[in-house]
């Protein structure tokens, strides 16, 4: 498989405004910045955060804060890779962006107006739709490759690197932008407080007296490129994303599974992909949020893998927890430490937790600069590990796998009804799943009998995500004191909440992604499934497109030249590379020609395509083409 060499990188956070500042401050005698009370919104809570004031950008009035951080990090990464933005349009380039805040319409003032019937200013809705990060970059850079915004909570940034790696390995593109971006928002600020995992003091990962996390701003970008492509441009690469592991706990919507078994499996996948034994890893840049459960599970899992040779730390005491940006930023920090041949100390861990098998690094450590690991854990039991190592010789691309349709289910209108929802809740021991999750569960129910193992990937696809649950959280923020906001709404407003419920219900421990977008994320999800199968990450993939009727989609409907045919609904598609599992024909993906017909749901699915799949038989060829972006009337 082609190597995912690192041609360029960029990062912005409280640690530094660029990679070089960050490299110097990683090893400073004292942390360069302490968290302070938030300045962008009013709050009565005394919870410090790591906010960053980004430099001014052209057109910044129309850009959300996460996108501004992303553009700053991307500008540095492109310069580092000796790539002019205009050069990218002539190359096969993919864009994967991990985020949480940037894919939720959490504008409290806009919501307050809308809930009182005032639709006079929908500019925040426009910014939200136009600013979906991966789609925004593809438009602005005039690219025609894949573009995926993944929202897997706190592993999103590292998950973007997993996607980029599989694109390169399967020959889908020659260059991939692996990015993460997020910013401190009032919704996340109140939500993490409601979960009682925010610290009133600067966070202390792995410390005996740790009390939680601090939120932070930031973005990270890695430009991954095949060595052949880089050499043709005269660019020398030194390191690569050698391997990546991606698993799901299938356990709980917020809590990690106590044994850390799936995190351990993700780490071992990353090591295998990088041709490394545990002894070849010089240090681990751990997720290390400073929450009691996360640090305990992660520390124990790493100790089982690496034994007495384990050397690990967390950089979140320097940046805060930047949510969807964290994995991408920490991959850059890991790369910087390899380049500098020093592993940084784990800051503010004055009294290492005695329950941990081993303490984190207490002081900077000289290393050889050969290989290191970066780990991410997230809501929904999402585990990701990236192995960064010295560049190996390139190898040919993996031939694309032949894809077969193992199952398909399109929910009829108005389904599931109350009786069906009650039956699903009883069967899977769920309490009050939101409508989006109900729809997804019902669509999967008839075709998931082959999905419950580590060889199955799960990709949920939506434009608006759990919008009504997010709206309920906004209502709470507007209507109740901050100390009275309940945790359940926030935990279910995370975009990968439905994916978490699906993986738990069906025992899916393979790679799990929640994909969002407004152009055609359904097609992008199908291409991602093809890339994962071709790269050997999974044997089959379950793709679930789901939308619920919500005030934002209703406000957008009159503005569309051709609104989706359904306000809400779901379909589930099981894609496999095993001919014996073919039930409904062969799937062919055509990303070069564009389908101009109507879409079934806001997230895609060509209107007539679902019927053609449902009527197909083994041996038939079913072609899926990318839908043209929706046009507005004004």
Legacy VTK file of the C-alpha trace (Angstrom):
# vtk DataFile Version 3.0
C-alpha trace
ASCII
DATASET POLYDATA
POINTS 634 float
0.000 0.000 0.000
1.276 3.525 -0.654
2.813 5.223 2.353
1.104 8.232 3.882
4.185 10.426 4.052
3.884 13.736 5.907
4.749 16.597 3.570
3.569 19.459 5.740
1.884 20.325 9.010
0.364 23.278 10.792
-1.111 23.892 14.221
-2.634 26.699 16.247
-3.567 26.447 19.939
-2.962 28.075 23.292
0.507 26.521 23.146
1.464 28.553 20.076
0.228 30.227 16.918
2.227 27.901 14.664
4.283 24.730 14.725
7.622 26.342 15.551
6.232 28.263 18.534
4.582 25.064 19.692
7.806 23.064 19.371
9.708 25.549 21.528
6.997 25.762 24.195
6.522 22.014 24.486
9.833 21.982 26.374
9.654 25.329 28.175
10.481 25.314 31.874
6.967 26.423 32.760
3.663 26.123 30.864
3.403 29.204 28.621
-0.251 29.899 29.377
-2.805 29.125 32.077
-6.515 28.757 31.356
-8.712 31.753 32.145
-12.471 32.392 32.358
-14.067 32.498 28.887
-14.292 35.871 27.173
-16.543 35.115 24.175
-19.717 34.435 26.139
-21.206 35.267 29.504
-21.293 32.636 32.214
-21.732 32.362 35.962
-19.590 29.238 36.098
-15.996 29.502 37.234
-14.432 27.049 34.819
-11.253 28.196 33.046
-10.631 27.560 29.347
-7.753 27.878 26.882
-9.044 30.492 24.438
-6.998 31.758 21.499
-7.338 35.077 19.683
-6.708 34.265 16.016
-5.219 36.882 13.682
-7.629 38.562 11.319
-8.461 36.736 8.093
-10.072 38.052 4.896
-13.832 37.546 5.057
-13.701 36.450 8.687
-17.119 37.957 9.369
-18.688 35.061 7.478
-16.541 32.358 9.070
-17.140 30.504 12.300
-14.318 30.400 14.831
-13.359 26.732 14.178
-13.038 27.461 10.465
-10.798 30.460 11.160
-8.442 28.270 13.199
-8.508 25.651 10.459
-7.549 28.134 7.749
-4.617 29.393 9.833
-3.258 25.882 10.393
-3.840 24.958 6.743
-1.981 28.027 5.508
1.047 26.999 7.556
0.801 23.358 6.455
0.637 24.237 2.746
3.656 26.535 3.042
5.488 23.814 4.960
4.675 21.333 2.164
5.688 23.816 -0.546
2.208 23.714 -2.028
0.466 26.843 -3.283
-3.311 26.625 -2.763
-3.919 27.075 -6.487
-1.745 24.019 -7.241
-4.120 21.661 -5.466
-6.875 21.933 -8.073
-4.650 20.163 -10.615
-3.968 17.201 -8.305
-5.960 14.334 -6.821
-6.595 15.770 -3.353
-8.939 14.623 -0.599
-10.051 16.644 2.434
-10.952 15.037 5.782
-11.844 17.326 8.679
-12.707 16.265 12.211
-14.811 18.611 14.318
-17.687 18.867 16.801
-18.602 22.528 17.258
-18.304 23.387 13.555
-20.985 20.879 12.550
-23.650 21.949 15.035
-25.794 25.051 14.727
-25.312 26.172 18.319
-25.950 29.895 17.777
-27.987 30.690 20.887
-29.171 34.128 19.749
-30.343 32.775 16.381
-32.168 29.920 18.065
-33.870 32.313 20.481
-35.181 34.348 17.545
-36.333 31.279 15.624
-38.190 29.746 18.528
-40.199 32.970 18.799
-41.062 32.868 15.112
-38.574 35.537 13.991
-37.014 34.352 10.706
-35.732 37.784 9.678
-32.053 36.902 10.106
-30.999 33.394 9.122
-27.392 34.311 8.431
-26.134 31.945 11.202
-27.949 29.111 9.409
-26.291 30.164 6.150
-22.851 30.215 7.793
-23.473 26.800 9.323
-24.423 25.205 5.999
-21.787 26.957 3.888
-19.135 26.449 6.565
-19.252 22.660 6.850
-15.437 22.414 7.007
-14.508 19.741 4.456
-17.057 20.947 1.909
-15.927 24.535 2.457
-12.282 23.649 1.768
-13.178 21.626 -1.309
-15.109 24.575 -2.759
-12.536 27.215 -1.841
-9.592 25.182 -3.137
-11.555 24.020 -6.227
-10.904 20.342 -5.557
-12.802 17.429 -7.049
-11.613 14.686 -4.691
-13.410 13.252 -1.657
-14.388 15.608 1.163
-15.584 14.276 4.513
-16.437 16.098 7.726
-16.360 13.523 10.501
-17.854 14.225 13.915
-16.826 11.449 16.261
-16.651 13.715 19.302
-13.152 13.898 20.802
-11.496 11.437 18.408
-12.608 13.358 15.290
-9.241 14.954 14.504
-7.346 11.665 14.590
-10.199 9.981 12.717
-9.642 12.421 9.852
-6.095 11.032 9.618
-7.465 7.466 9.530
-9.715 8.427 6.607
-6.883 10.204 4.775
-4.609 7.190 5.288
-7.166 4.816 3.768
-7.755 7.143 0.807
-4.045 7.065 0.034
-3.694 3.329 0.596
-6.613 2.529 -1.703
-5.374 4.888 -4.420
-8.308 7.285 -4.085
-5.995 10.311 -4.029
-2.303 11.261 -4.039
-2.556 14.043 -1.432
-4.907 14.202 1.532
-5.491 17.039 3.989
-6.086 15.507 7.430
-7.465 18.221 9.688
-9.156 18.909 13.000
-10.688 22.151 14.245
-12.854 23.347 17.120
-13.407 26.230 19.501
-14.736 26.864 22.978
-18.519 27.285 22.821
-21.154 27.905 25.460
-22.967 24.684 24.578
-19.881 22.523 25.145
-18.922 24.608 28.189
-22.312 24.087 29.853
-22.554 20.505 28.636
-19.275 19.266 30.062
-20.082 21.027 33.322
-23.442 19.233 33.407
-21.556 15.952 33.010
-19.359 17.009 35.960
-16.105 16.483 34.091
-14.863 20.096 33.901
-12.133 21.211 36.267
-12.375 24.519 38.183
-8.561 24.664 38.104
-5.930 24.055 35.419
-6.280 20.400 34.403
-3.848 17.755 35.679
-3.893 14.668 33.453
-2.933 11.430 35.236
-2.539 13.214 38.580
-3.947 11.603 41.712
-6.004 14.734 42.452
-7.224 15.439 38.893
-10.751 16.799 38.729
-11.553 17.047 35.039
-10.767 18.832 31.811
-10.417 22.401 30.544
-11.816 23.190 27.104
-9.623 24.870 24.483
-9.446 26.355 20.983
-7.342 25.062 18.143
-6.727 23.336 14.844
-4.200 20.936 13.416
-3.450 19.951 9.824
-1.309 17.178 8.383
-0.699 17.071 4.641
-0.349 13.408 3.787
1.086 12.492 0.422
2.421 9.409 -1.301
6.236 9.494 -1.424
6.069 9.220 -5.203
3.932 12.373 -5.432
6.173 14.256 -2.985
9.366 13.224 -4.797
7.917 14.389 -8.110
7.504 17.838 -6.523
11.019 17.793 -5.102
9.785 17.548 -1.516
11.609 15.276 0.917
9.515 13.502 3.540
10.927 12.178 6.807
7.922 10.707 8.627
4.675 8.959 7.804
1.425 7.937 9.410
2.598 4.351 9.426
-0.517 2.744 10.825
-3.864 3.609 12.338
-6.242 1.673 14.558
-9.953 2.394 14.855
-12.370 0.492 17.111
-15.598 0.994 19.040
-16.347 -0.037 22.616
-20.035 -0.697 21.802
-20.647 -0.015 25.488
-21.932 3.439 26.533
-22.683 6.836 25.038
-20.211 8.705 27.278
-18.260 6.312 29.500
-15.278 4.279 28.241
-15.550 0.524 28.691
-13.657 -0.268 31.877
-11.219 -2.881 30.574
-9.901 -0.738 27.716
-9.901 -3.845 25.511
-11.002 -2.016 22.356
-8.495 0.788 22.902
-5.834 -1.903 23.215
-7.039 -3.467 19.953
-6.868 -0.071 18.194
-3.279 0.428 19.380
-2.257 -3.019 18.181
-3.869 -2.333 14.794
-1.821 0.851 14.481
1.387 -0.980 15.409
0.684 -3.760 12.914
0.004 -1.261 10.136
3.280 0.495 10.861
5.281 -2.774 11.038
6.233 -1.974 14.622
6.431 -4.041 17.781
5.532 -2.305 21.057
9.249 -1.928 21.779
9.653 0.200 18.655
7.475 2.984 20.103
9.536 5.565 21.960
6.647 7.361 23.656
2.869 7.670 23.615
1.143 11.038 23.380
-1.935 9.889 25.278
-5.443 11.311 25.105
-5.098 12.152 28.810
-8.021 14.526 29.427
-7.649 14.718 33.200
-11.004 13.042 33.849
-10.854 10.174 36.354
-12.359 7.442 34.140
-10.534 8.288 30.903
-7.060 8.495 32.432
-7.510 5.295 34.419
-8.719 3.189 31.462
-6.133 4.600 29.077
-3.229 4.223 31.488
-4.093 0.598 32.218
-4.505 -0.321 28.525
-1.186 1.256 27.557
0.609 -0.522 30.391
-0.700 -3.897 29.182
0.661 -3.253 25.695
4.034 -1.679 26.471
4.844 -3.060 29.913
7.758 -1.591 31.829
9.037 0.163 28.684
5.974 2.440 28.571
6.746 6.177 28.385
3.700 8.385 28.014
2.382 11.870 28.640
-0.528 14.198 27.852
-0.214 17.616 26.213
-3.707 18.768 27.234
-2.371 20.642 30.259
-0.824 23.001 27.659
-3.792 23.379 25.296
-6.925 22.237 27.070
-9.201 19.703 25.473
-9.879 20.976 21.975
-12.482 18.273 21.221
-12.604 17.584 17.467
-9.259 19.300 16.935
-7.397 17.363 19.633
-6.349 14.297 17.628
-4.992 16.319 14.704
-3.173 18.784 16.966
-1.637 16.040 19.066
-0.478 14.194 15.961
1.403 17.377 15.005
2.855 17.658 18.524
3.951 14.010 18.320
5.647 14.700 15.007
7.399 17.753 16.454
8.747 15.707 19.366
10.071 13.052 16.993
11.732 15.764 14.924
13.263 17.378 18.016
14.269 13.947 19.387
12.727 14.764 22.756
9.532 13.561 24.398
7.815 16.276 26.432
6.901 15.990 30.095
3.317 15.530 31.264
2.610 18.916 32.836
0.977 19.428 36.237
1.143 15.757 37.134
2.706 16.458 40.536
1.362 13.347 42.267
0.880 10.528 39.764
-2.240 8.475 40.368
-1.137 5.385 42.330
-3.890 3.360 40.607
-2.059 3.733 37.304
0.360 0.874 36.587
3.013 3.413 35.608
3.403 7.201 36.015
3.660 9.541 33.023
6.881 11.281 32.044
7.844 13.845 34.672
10.616 15.507 32.641
11.584 15.795 28.940
13.254 12.650 27.671
15.846 12.297 24.876
14.705 9.857 22.177
16.003 8.580 18.853
13.136 10.071 16.866
12.114 6.826 15.167
8.455 6.197 16.072
5.723 7.297 18.487
2.026 6.785 19.092
-0.867 9.228 19.563
-4.143 7.986 21.043
-7.675 9.411 21.175
-10.763 8.319 23.094
-14.228 9.802 22.634
-17.892 9.770 23.536
-19.597 6.780 22.009
-16.657 4.539 22.869
-14.638 5.687 19.863
-10.965 4.652 20.066
-8.259 5.774 17.635
-4.495 5.258 17.565
-2.016 6.760 15.108
1.511 5.361 14.741
3.942 7.980 13.383
7.286 6.622 12.248
10.294 7.241 10.011
9.271 6.992 6.361
9.576 3.587 4.696
9.925 2.879 0.993
6.771 3.348 -1.039
4.727 0.429 -2.370
1.965 0.215 -5.016
-1.635 1.129 -4.308
-4.053 -1.592 -3.291
-6.436 -2.448 -6.146
-9.969 -1.277 -5.386
-12.114 -4.018 -3.926
-15.173 -5.270 -5.789
-18.182 -4.221 -3.726
-21.408 -6.122 -3.291
-24.650 -5.093 -1.621
-25.308 -7.378 1.313
-28.506 -5.674 2.395
-30.615 -2.561 1.982
-33.533 -1.109 3.913
-35.476 2.088 3.235
-37.926 3.022 5.956
-41.448 3.719 4.705
-42.810 7.209 5.452
-43.833 7.850 9.070
-41.915 4.795 10.322
-41.106 3.775 12.954
-44.382 4.241 14.827
-44.635 4.324 18.602
-45.178 0.571 18.916
-42.046 -0.172 16.886
-39.993 2.301 18.929
-41.124 0.734 22.206
-40.177 -2.712 20.890
-36.704 -1.492 19.836
-36.120 0.163 23.212
-37.060 -3.018 25.051
-34.953 -5.213 22.801
-31.813 -3.103 23.148
-32.440 -1.771 26.688
-32.489 1.861 25.554
-34.014 4.726 27.521
-35.674 7.498 25.551
-33.557 7.527 22.360
-34.123 10.670 20.316
-35.926 10.579 16.990
-32.724 10.447 14.944
-31.572 7.372 16.834
-35.014 5.769 16.537
-34.937 6.172 12.766
-31.416 4.784 12.483
-32.194 1.757 14.665
-35.348 0.953 12.706
-33.552 1.150 9.348
-30.766 -1.173 10.483
-32.996 -3.679 12.243
-33.689 -5.943 9.264
-30.159 -6.096 7.794
-27.811 -6.084 10.770
-27.659 -9.819 11.394
-24.195 -10.015 9.805
-22.830 -6.810 11.315
-21.970 -7.655 14.904
-18.216 -8.177 14.879
-14.910 -6.350 14.659
-14.801 -6.815 10.890
-17.736 -4.501 10.254
-17.421 -0.731 9.948
-20.322 1.604 10.723
-20.837 4.980 9.037
-23.806 7.163 9.924
-24.599 10.038 7.572
-26.647 13.167 8.237
-26.851 16.813 7.251
-28.355 18.245 10.423
-27.461 15.498 12.914
-29.455 15.356 16.167
-30.758 18.895 15.614
-33.816 18.599 17.863
-31.695 17.323 20.740
-29.281 20.232 20.240
-32.256 22.608 20.207
-33.437 21.172 23.529
-29.980 21.877 24.970
-30.178 25.462 23.681
-33.610 25.820 25.276
-32.150 24.675 28.600
-29.346 27.229 28.334
-31.856 30.000 27.648
-34.446 28.939 30.214
-32.546 27.565 33.209
-29.599 28.526 35.418
-26.349 26.962 34.267
-26.119 24.810 37.390
-29.485 23.198 36.593
-28.778 22.027 33.030
-29.129 18.251 32.790
-26.357 16.094 31.286
-28.505 13.726 29.211
-29.431 16.227 26.522
-25.829 17.265 25.926
-24.495 13.718 25.687
-27.177 12.863 23.093
-26.583 16.066 21.113
-23.122 14.868 20.079
-23.313 13.966 16.394
-22.056 10.399 16.836
-24.649 9.582 19.515
-26.808 7.591 17.063
-23.732 5.687 15.855
-22.901 4.881 19.478
-26.384 3.463 20.076
-26.212 1.420 16.865
-22.793 -0.034 17.659
-23.907 -0.919 21.197
-27.182 -2.452 20.051
-25.562 -4.654 17.402
-22.152 -5.294 18.958
-20.256 -3.491 16.219
-16.659 -3.074 17.375
-15.159 -2.094 14.028
-14.349 1.435 12.849
-17.273 3.778 13.464
-17.687 7.208 11.871
-20.393 9.885 11.974
-20.240 11.840 8.703
-22.009 15.180 8.213
-22.501 17.513 5.270
-24.914 19.193 2.881
-23.510 18.451 -0.581
-23.559 14.646 -0.779
-22.177 13.027 2.368
-23.984 9.777 1.504
-21.793 9.305 -1.561
-18.709 10.278 0.452
-19.642 7.657 3.051
-19.934 4.999 0.329
-16.483 5.962 -0.989
-15.112 5.824 2.549
-16.560 2.336 2.929
-14.878 1.312 -0.335
-11.546 2.769 0.803
-11.696 1.010 4.188
-12.556 -2.329 2.599
-9.871 -1.938 -0.087
-7.254 -0.983 2.536
-8.158 -4.033 4.628
-9.561 -2.092 7.585
-12.850 -3.996 7.510
-14.622 -6.738 5.562
-17.951 -4.967 5.274
-19.464 -1.566 6.075
-22.909 -0.586 7.284
-23.906 2.870 5.997
-26.935 4.541 7.611
-28.312 7.768 6.132
-30.714 9.426 8.552
-32.509 12.761 8.945
-35.143 13.995 11.368
-37.562 16.850 10.723
-36.343 19.921 12.613
-36.762 23.725 12.621
-33.522 24.288 10.703
-34.483 21.972 7.841
-37.943 23.559 7.786
-36.422 27.047 7.574
-34.147 25.911 4.766
-36.809 24.150 2.685
-38.377 27.277 1.056
-34.889 28.512 0.147
-34.007 25.393 -1.871
-34.700 25.096 -5.584
-35.378 21.379 -5.089
-36.014 20.416 -1.438
-35.385 16.813 -0.367
-38.345 14.544 -1.032
-38.555 13.527 2.628
-38.342 15.723 5.718
-37.189 12.747 7.729
-36.379 9.112 7.199
-33.540 6.627 7.054
-31.997 3.989 4.869
-29.357 1.390 5.693
-26.931 -0.055 3.141
-24.642 -2.992 3.908
-21.614 -3.079 1.586
-19.311 -6.097 1.478
-16.344 -7.428 -0.453
-17.438 -11.039 0.089
-19.231 -12.462 -2.984
-20.965 -15.005 -0.760
-22.647 -12.140 1.108
-24.090 -10.576 -2.054
-27.863 -10.317 -1.817
-28.757 -7.325 -3.965
-26.166 -6.895 -6.674
-22.805 -5.249 -7.259
-22.182 -1.636 -6.181
-20.199 0.678 -8.448
-19.227 4.202 -7.386
-18.905 6.946 -9.985
-17.407 10.106 -8.511
-16.576 11.701 -11.858
-20.098 12.213 -13.160
-22.720 14.085 -11.177
-26.327 13.112 -10.611
-28.654 16.111 -11.078
-31.883 14.446 -9.989
-33.736 15.015 -6.709
-32.366 13.766 -3.410
-34.356 11.629 -1.033
-32.898 13.098 2.178
-30.936 16.251 2.966
-27.758 14.165 3.348
-28.106 12.677 -0.126
-29.365 9.356 -1.554
-30.603 9.865 -5.138
-34.398 9.619 -5.192
-34.690 6.760 -7.684
-31.595 4.939 -6.502
-33.181 3.461 -3.391
-35.938 1.833 -5.437
-33.425 0.407 -7.923
-31.377 -1.137 -5.106
-34.431 -2.612 -3.414
-35.465 -4.224 -6.736
-31.998 -5.543 -7.624
-30.790 -9.129 -7.513
-27.363 -10.807 -7.279
-25.401 -10.143 -10.439
-27.062 -6.777 -11.147
-24.869 -3.675 -11.335
-25.998 -0.712 -9.262
-24.188 2.598 -9.866
-24.132 5.356 -7.291
-23.142 8.812 -8.511
-22.380 11.910 -6.489
-25.313 14.327 -6.286
-24.869 17.915 -7.428
-24.820 20.355 -4.486
-28.311 21.699 -3.718
-29.119 25.068 -5.279
-30.838 27.898 -3.457
-33.494 30.181 -4.917
-31.733 33.291 -3.648
LINES 1 635
634 0 1 2 3 4 5 6 7 8 9 10 11 12 13 14 15 16 17 18 19 20 21 22 23 24 25 26 27 28 29 30 31 32 33 34 35 36 37 38 39 40 41 42 43 44 45 46 47 48 49 50 51 52 53 54 55 56 57 58 59 60 61 62 63 64 65 66 67 68 69 70 71 72 73 74 75 76 77 78 79 80 81 82 83 84 85 86 87 88 89 90 91 92 93 94 95 96 97 98 99 100 101 102 103 104 105 106 107 108 109 110 111 112 113 114 115 116 117 118 119 120 121 122 123 124 125 126 127 128 129 130 131 132 133 134 135 136 137 138 139 140 141 142 143 144 145 146 147 148 149 150 151 152 153 154 155 156 157 158 159 160 161 162 163 164 165 166 167 168 169 170 171 172 173 174 175 176 177 178 179 180 181 182 183 184 185 186 187 188 189 190 191 192 193 194 195 196 197 198 199 200 201 202 203 204 205 206 207 208 209 210 211 212 213 214 215 216 217 218 219 220 221 222 223 224 225 226 227 228 229 230 231 232 233 234 235 236 237 238 239 240 241 242 243 244 245 246 247 248 249 250 251 252 253 254 255 256 257 258 259 260 261 262 263 264 265 266 267 268 269 270 271 272 273 274 275 276 277 278 279 280 281 282 283 284 285 286 287 288 289 290 291 292 293 294 295 296 297 298 299 300 301 302 303 304 305 306 307 308 309 310 311 312 313 314 315 316 317 318 319 320 321 322 323 324 325 326 327 328 329 330 331 332 333 334 335 336 337 338 339 340 341 342 343 344 345 346 347 348 349 350 351 352 353 354 355 356 357 358 359 360 361 362 363 364 365 366 367 368 369 370 371 372 373 374 375 376 377 378 379 380 381 382 383 384 385 386 387 388 389 390 391 392 393 394 395 396 397 398 399 400 401 402 403 404 405 406 407 408 409 410 411 412 413 414 415 416 417 418 419 420 421 422 423 424 425 426 427 428 429 430 431 432 433 434 435 436 437 438 439 440 441 442 443 444 445 446 447 448 449 450 451 452 453 454 455 456 457 458 459 460 461 462 463 464 465 466 467 468 469 470 471 472 473 474 475 476 477 478 479 480 481 482 483 484 485 486 487 488 489 490 491 492 493 494 495 496 497 498 499 500 501 502 503 504 505 506 507 508 509 510 511 512 513 514 515 516 517 518 519 520 521 522 523 524 525 526 527 528 529 530 531 532 533 534 535 536 537 538 539 540 541 542 543 544 545 546 547 548 549 550 551 552 553 554 555 556 557 558 559 560 561 562 563 564 565 566 567 568 569 570 571 572 573 574 575 576 577 578 579 580 581 582 583 584 585 586 587 588 589 590 591 592 593 594 595 596 597 598 599 600 601 602 603 604 605 606 607 608 609 610 611 612 613 614 615 616 617 618 619 620 621 622 623 624 625 626 627 628 629 630 631 632 633
